[in-house]
Amino acid sequence: MGHTIREIAAALGAEADGNLELVVTHAAEPVAAGGDALALAMDPRYAEGLARGDARAAMLWPGADWRGLGLEAAIFVPRGRLAMAGLSRIFDPGPQIAPGVHPMALVDPSAGLGEGAAVGPFVTIGAGVRIGPGARIASHVSIAEGAEIGAHALILQGARIGARVRIGDRFICQPGAVIGADGFSFVTPEKSGVEEIRETLGDREEIRQQSWVRIHSLGSVRIGDDVEVGANSTIDRGTIRDTVVGNGTKIDNLVQVGHNVQVGRDCLLCGQVGIAGSSRIGNRVVLGGQVGVSDNIFVGDDVIAGGSTKIRTNAPAGRVILGDPAVKMETQIEIQKAMRRLPRLAATVAELQKAVSKTGQSG
């Protein structure tokens, strides 16, 4: 299904010029764009590619000479990536899930599905589940007893939603995510080696045999509106209170959110982030790929942590941090510069030692 340049510009709130009734069926990079594609050249750096492609229309930067670029129509956007968000929404057909409940789905009679919900094959929905209107649930999803999911959710293949999990509206869950598994919480009958070294910072009186006793998770998970959870990510249920994820937070693939963790609003948790149990993450926090957060600490509002940062102590609001252990980003950059100078410094010290040794011998 195609869209006219006029329709796309109106949906994006953008200006357009040329043949506004021209129909395009998809978006493409400039070099690969055919006559039915909208070429994406929102920066002058990509203009050269238009000459090598066959696009008749393009999304361009403000003030671009679209006629000089050989186009019949153009849409002008001042913020390319933001325009991409709207454009991708227009052209994304979404998963094909037939309306209604597939005959090979298993829905408990006590469960309630909102108007217009679509449930795919091999889905299992437990007792007392409540699912809002317009929800789409793809194949092989399981939703355990007592879970509540808001309106217009999209839950993709193989996701697992645990018992009593509560999720808000417009939730998006990618394949294989697990929300509401038990937390990783164990204790030893006597003081464990871990407890001892936490107190002594490394000293141990003796190494003893120890066994682990499971602490069951009695809480669940509570997720706000407009949250997205990536493929194969996990959010564990709380021990007593719920694990919480605030409105608007986006979670990438392969992220682990531990038991009792509290994540604020509009956070961004990138791939392979791990947040240990009972930590609190403020609002609008960005954790780059492979960031690790130790247990029982607080990361303040608006903190940005660069990739692979290890946050072992509280991070104050607004701080930009990097490294292991985490320090201010500018401090970490100076540390890295100093480390690169170490071989040269070592060579200089060695030369000085030789010189001093020769002086001593000659005296």
N, C-alpha and C positions, 0 to 999 in steps of 0.2 A: 504494500500500500504506500503510495507516494503522498508527498505534501508539497504545496506551492511555497515559493519563497516568501510570499506574503504571509501565509499561515505560520511559517517557522519564525519569521521576524516578530510577528505579533506575540507568539508564545514566549519568545525570549525578551520581549520588551526592547527590541533593537531596531535601529534604522536600516532601511534597505533601499536599493536603487536598481533600475533596469527593468527587465521583464519579470514583474512580480508574480505572474501567473505560470512561470516556468515550474515544472514539477520535478522533484528529485525523490529518489527512493531510498537513499542511504547516504552515509557520510564516508569519506575516504581521504587518505593522504593525497597531496597534490599530484605526485607523479603517477599514482595508481588510479586516479579518478577518471571515470568514464563520463560520457555525456549525461547519464542519469544520476550522477553523484554530486553531492555538495562537498567541494574540496575544502579542507581545513588549512587555511594559511593565515592564522591570526597574528603573525609576526612577519615583518619584511624579509627575514631570513628564509622563509619558505616560498617566497614569490617565484624564485627561479624554477621551482618544481612545477608550477602551473604551466609553464611553456612546454614541459616535457609530457604533461598529461593531456587529457581531452575534456577537462571539466568545462561546463558552460556557466556554472555558478560556483561561488566560493564564499566562505565566511572569512572576512578580512579585518585588518586593523583599521581604526578610524582614519579617514583621509586618504585611503589607498586609491590609486588611479585604476579602477577596475576595468575601464575601457582599454587603457593601455596594456593591461594584462590579458586582453583578448577574451573577456568574459561577457556574457549576456546579462548577468545579474549578480548582485553582491549583497551580503549582510555584513554590517559593520559592528564590531563588538570591542569595547574598551578593555575588557577583562576576559581573555581567551578561555582560561580554565573554568571560570564561572559559566560562561556561555556553553562550554562543553557539557556541564552538568545538565543544563536544560535540553540541549540538543540530544544527548544520549538518552534522556528520558523519552523524548519524542520517538526515537527510532527503535527503542528496545521493546520487542514484543512480549518479553517475559516468558516464563515457562508455560507449556501447554498442559493445563490441568482442567479436565472437563468439569463443568458445573455439577453440583450435587455430590452425592457420596458414591464412589465406585463400588460395584457389587463385591469386589474382593477386599474391601476395607472392613475392619471389625470395630464397630462403635458401640460402646456400652449403652444400654437403653436409658440409663440415667444421665448420660451426657447431653449437653445442649449446644447445638450449632446455630449460629446466627444466620440471618437471611443472606442468601447468595454465597454461602460458604462452598468451597470446592475441595473434596477430599479424594486423593488419588488411591491407586491400588496398594494393598499390603500395609495400609496405615492402621495403627492400633490406637484407639482412643479409650481411656479408662473411665472408671465410674466417677460421676460427679464433675467431669471436665466441663468447662464453659469456654466456648470459642466465639468470638465476636463476628459481626456481619462482614461479609466480603473477604473472609480469610481464605487463603489458598495453601493447601497442604499437599506436598508432593509425595511420591511413593516411598514406602518403607520408613516413614516417620512413626515414632511412638510417643504418645503423650500420656503420662501416668495419672493416676487417680487424683482428683481434686485440683488439677492445674487450671489456671484461668489465663486466657490469652485474649487481647483486645481486638478491636476492629482492624480489618485490612492487613492482617499479618500475612507474610509470605515465609513459609517454612519448607525448606528444600530437602532433597532426598537424604534419607538416613539420619536425620537429626533426632536427638533424644531429649525430651522435655520431662524432667522428673516430677515426683509427687509434690503437690501443693505449690508449685512454682507459679508466681503471678507476674504476668507480662502485660505491658500497656499496648497502646494502639500503634499501628504501622510498623510493627516489628518485622525485621528481615533476618532470617537465620539461614546461613549457607550450609551445604551438605556436610554431614558428619559431626556437627557441633553437639556437645553434650552439656545440658544445663540442668543442674540439680543432682549431680552425683555426690556421693558422700565426700566430706572433707578428709584430708590426710592428717589424721589426728590420733596420736598414740602416746602412751605413757608407760613408764616402768614402775614396778612395785617399790623399788628403792631408787635413790637418786641416780640418774643415768650419767654416762660419760659426757653427753652433750650438756646437761645441766651443770656438771662440774666445771667443764672448761669455759662455759659462759661466765661463771663466777670468778674463775682464777685466770682467765685469758690464756689458757694453754697448759697449766700445770695439772697433773693428775697424780693422786696418791698411789693408786694401783688400778690395774685394768681387771675388771670383773666381768663374769658372765652376766648378761642381762637379756630379758625377754620383754616383748612389747604387748601392752594391753590396749585394745581398741576403744577409742572414745566415739560413740555413735553420734551421728549428725541429726539433731532433733529439729533444727531450723530448716529453712528452704532458701529459695532465691527470689528476689523481688527486682523486676526490671521495669524501668519507666517507658515513656512514649518515645517513638522515633529512634529506637536503638537498633543497631545492626551487629550481628555476631558472625565472624568469619568461619570458614571451613575448618573442621577438626579443632576448634577452640573449646575450652572447657571452663565452666563456672561452677564451682563447688558450693553445695548447700552449707549453711551456717551450723555451728555446733548447737547453740541455743537461739540466738537471734538470726535473722535472715542475712545472707549475703546480698548486697544492694548494688545495682548499676543505675545511675541517674539518667534523666531524659537526654536524648540526643547524643549519647556516647556511641562511638563507632569502634568496634573491636575487630582486628585483622585476623588472618588465619593463624592457627597454632599458638594461640594465646592461652595462658593459664591464669585464672583468677581464683585464688585460694579461699578457703572457708572464712567466713566472717568479714571478708574484705568489703569496704565501702568505697565505691567509685562514684565521683560526683557527676555533674552535668557537662555535656558537650566535650568529653574527653576523647582523645585519640590514642588507642593502644595498638601499636604496630606489631608486625609479625614476630613471634617467639618471645614476646614480653611475658615475664613471669612475676606475679604479685603474690607474695607469701601471706599466710593467714593473718587475719586481724589488722592488716594495714589499712590506712585511710588515704584515699586519693582525692584531692580537692576538685574544684570545677575547672574546666578548660585546660586540663593537664594534657601534655603531649609526651608520650613515652616512645622513643624511637625503637627500631628493631633490636631485639635481644636485650632490652633493658631488664634488669632484675631489681626487684624491690624486696628488701628484707622484711621479716615479719614484725608486726606491732610497731610500725613507725608511721609518720604522717608526712605526706607530700602536699605542700600548700597549693592554693589556687594559682593557675597560670604558670606553673613550672613547666619548662621544656627540657627534656633529657635527651641528649644525643645518643645515637646507636651504641649498643653494648655497654652503656653506663650501668654501674652497679651502685644502687642507692642503699646504703647501710645505716644511715642516720636520717633524722628529720630534715626535710628540705623546705626552707622558708618560701613563702608565696612570691611568685614572680621571678624566681631564680632560674637562670639558664645554666645547666650543669652537664658535665661530660667526664668520662673516665671511670677508673676503678682503683680506689673508691671515688665516688662522685665528688667533684669540686667545681667551682665556677669555671665556665667554659674558657675564659681568658687565662685563668690559672693553668688549666690543663694544656692549653696551647703552649704556654711558656715552659711547662714541664717537658713536653714533647721536643721543643726546640733544644732544651738543655740536654736531653737524652741523645739527640743526634750529634751534639758536640762532644759527647763523652769520649769516643775513640780518639779524636784529635787532642782532647785534654790529657788523656792517658799517655799519648805519644809525647806530648810536651813535658809531662812529669817525668817520664822515663829519660828523656834527654837531659833534664835538669839533674836527675839522680846521677847520671853518668858524669856530667860536668863536675858535680860536687865531689864524686868519688875520685876523679882525676886530680882535683885540687888538693884533696887530702893526701893523696899519694905523693904528689910533688912537694908538699910541705914537709 
